[in-house]
């Protein structure tokens, strides 16, 4: 994994092509990069992020942020009801309860 300006890149190595391929994760937009060695890969990653940010600026759009903190979650309705009841008994929101459980 690589990090730059709040963006995270996931990297795989293609043994046949002898190339590292990367993609920024957590976005709807697709940002990719590649390199034959670590230095080249790091530069390509940074260049791709900078290009994306520049492209967004030219278009007057806000760049997408990775992992906004919003997560749409589907669950069994009975589990949903049970968690909501637990939260109500504790006097906290369902969101707070789920965050606490996930931290554990």
C-alpha positions in Angstrom: 0.0 0.0 0.0 1.1 3.5 -0.7 -0.3 6.8 0.7 -0.2 10.3 -0.8 -2.5 13.3 -0.1 -5.0 11.1 1.7 -5.3 8.6 -1.2 -4.3 4.9 -0.8 -2.8 2.9 -3.6 -3.0 -0.9 -3.7 -0.2 -2.6 -5.7 0.2 -6.0 -7.4 3.2 -7.4 -9.3 2.8 -8.8 -12.7 5.5 -11.5 -13.0 5.0 -11.9 -16.8 5.2 -8.2 -17.7 7.7 -7.5 -14.9 5.7 -4.5 -13.9 4.1 -3.2 -10.7 0.5 -2.2 -11.2 -1.4 0.0 -8.8 -4.9 1.4 -8.3 -6.2 3.9 -5.9 -8.8 2.3 -3.6 -12.0 3.6 -2.1 -13.1 5.7 -5.1 -15.7 5.5 -7.8 -13.3 7.2 -10.1 -10.5 4.9 -11.4 -6.9 6.0 -10.9 -4.2 3.6 -11.9 -0.4 3.7 -12.1 2.5 1.4 -12.9 6.3 1.1 -12.7 9.1 -1.3 -13.2 10.7 -0.5 -9.8 9.7 1.1 -6.5 11.0 4.6 -7.3 9.2 4.6 -10.6 6.1 3.2 -9.0 6.1 5.8 -6.3 6.5 8.6 -8.8 3.7 7.3 -11.0 1.4 7.0 -8.0 2.0 10.7 -7.0 1.8 11.9 -10.6 -1.6 10.0 -11.1 -3.0 11.6 -7.9 -1.7 15.1 -8.9 -3.2 14.6 -12.4 -6.5 13.6 -11.0 -6.6 16.6 -8.6 -5.7 18.9 -11.5 -8.3 17.4 -13.8 -11.0 17.9 -11.1 -9.9 21.5 -10.6 -10.0 22.2 -14.4 -13.6 20.8 -14.5 -14.6 22.7 -11.4 -15.4 19.5 -9.5 -14.6 18.5 -6.0 -12.2 15.5 -6.1 -13.5 12.3 -4.6 -12.1 11.4 -1.2 -11.3 7.9 -0.2 -13.2 6.4 2.7 -15.6 9.3 3.5 -16.8 7.6 6.7 -20.2 6.8 5.2 -20.9 3.2 4.8 -24.1 1.7 3.5 -24.7 -1.6 5.4 -27.4 -4.2 4.8 -28.3 -6.6 7.6 -31.0 -9.0 8.7 -34.0 -7.0 9.9 -34.0 -8.9 13.2 -30.4 -8.0 13.8 -31.2 -4.4 12.9 -34.0 -4.3 15.4 -31.9 -6.0 18.1 -29.1 -3.4 17.6 -31.5 -0.5 17.7 -33.0 -1.8 20.9 -29.5 -2.1 22.5 -28.7 1.4 21.4 -31.9 2.8 22.9 -31.3 1.0 26.2 -27.9 2.6 26.3 -29.2 6.0 25.3 -26.9 6.2 22.3 -27.5 6.3 18.5 -27.5 3.1 16.5 -24.5 4.6 14.7 -22.6 5.0 17.9 -23.4 1.5 19.0 -22.2 -0.1 15.8 -19.0 2.0 15.9 -18.3 0.8 19.4 -18.9 -2.8 18.4 -16.6 -2.5 15.4 -13.8 -1.0 17.4 -13.9 -4.0 19.7 
